[in-house]
Amino acid sequence: MSCYSPCTRMFALLLIVFLSVSPCLEARVEPTRGFDIFSQDEEIQLGKQNAAEVMKQLPVLPDSDPVTQYVQKLGGRLAARAPGYQWPYNFHVVNVKEINAFALPGGSIFVNLGTVQAADNEAQLAGVMAHEISHVVQRHGTRAASKQMGAQLPLSILGGLLGNSTLAKAAEMGISFGVGSYFLKNSRQAESEADLLGTDIMYDSGYEPQQMAVFFEELEKQMGPGSNSMINQFMSDHPNPGNRAEAVTREVKTLMARTYLADSADFKEIKTRVAGMKPLSSAEVAAMQKQGGSSGSDVTPSANLKVFTHNEYQISYPENWQVFGDQSSSVTIAPRSGVSQNAVAYGVMIANYQPEEAGESLDAATHELVASLRQSNPDLKQIGRDETIRTKNVTGKSAELIGSSPIKDAQGKALQERDWLVAIARRDGTVLYLVFISPDKDFASMRPAFEGMLRTLQVK
Ligand SMILES: [Zn+2]
């Protein structure tokens, strides 16, 4: 890791820091100001460019994912209490198991799924996010970049940088905030500022600020030689400025005593959901980046539909997919390249299930069905709860499961698979069920086609 170049005398002259400490009770920490050659608009533009790169390079969950929706709601609540310039804050969840989070200049904040999995309570997750929001408020990224540019450029050029030329000059000097960027690694000074500002944001939003320090210190305790690299990464990006907990406690003491929010029902639901998810490791992400990522367009479902008529049901499917098994009791509809050696990577399986006891409720039958599917696929796990699902033609139970895809990554490890099970009671007491299958990373893009197929299903 490289480090900041020492301040030159010229730079020291340019650097003006206002540290305002207000003596009155109930005062909030004021954001510090520092030397920054980027205007707010430039910073937003720079952040947007880098966010687009991050989206391409990392497995970011779609905005429609329930975990993302929850994180966006929590983030919005915290950002509403952020002081200073109102940046266009936006929040994303990266499907990676390492415990980490980072903020791009201008307000894009990325939280790894591993962080949601590791948070013991909602205040801890809020703490990580309030801390990241504070890095944005303090413009730590562009301030570090400005420092670097200030040290390298003659004053005449530095003074002449205006508008787009700042961004062009930054690009020319190789300054970027992309994945793994040096400017996303924070100094201890920046950490201390983010902790203090984060404390106030948490307090004002109703979350117990000490939980932020508890979470960070817990990570640090577990860190060390031989500990898992997931924790080391967070601590390397957000180093302990020293006595985190004490600093937070000192700040809280300047504020009036208040009661804090308990974990919301949303948080509890999301914790259950993420417990069943298997995010990728950074090594797997790196391997996918090398491979070029995408799984190929030949599985992409066509918008034109064909009708398949079975003697027990009728369903429409994308015309570039195929029906395997025809009139048998188990039919698979899939793209040709989505099926290999009897394993389905993309597509839908449709079959019948005979409940153990006659007259059983669809609920009970669905649970049995999940258990029997798990018998043949032991690593299959249900995420979230069963839900009732209704289309124009059918009513059923829906459940989502996570398992292993037959598709392997570059290192020979199976990708995570998402299976969407829909069970429908038939008049004769049996259950017709469909399992929509896709690697987890492509599930969001396949979902509209799956839902479209389900809407056309008619059970005879
Ligand atoms: Zn930090």
Residues whose N, C-alpha, C, O or C-beta is under 5 A from the ligand:
A	BS01	ZN	N186 E191 A194 D237 H238
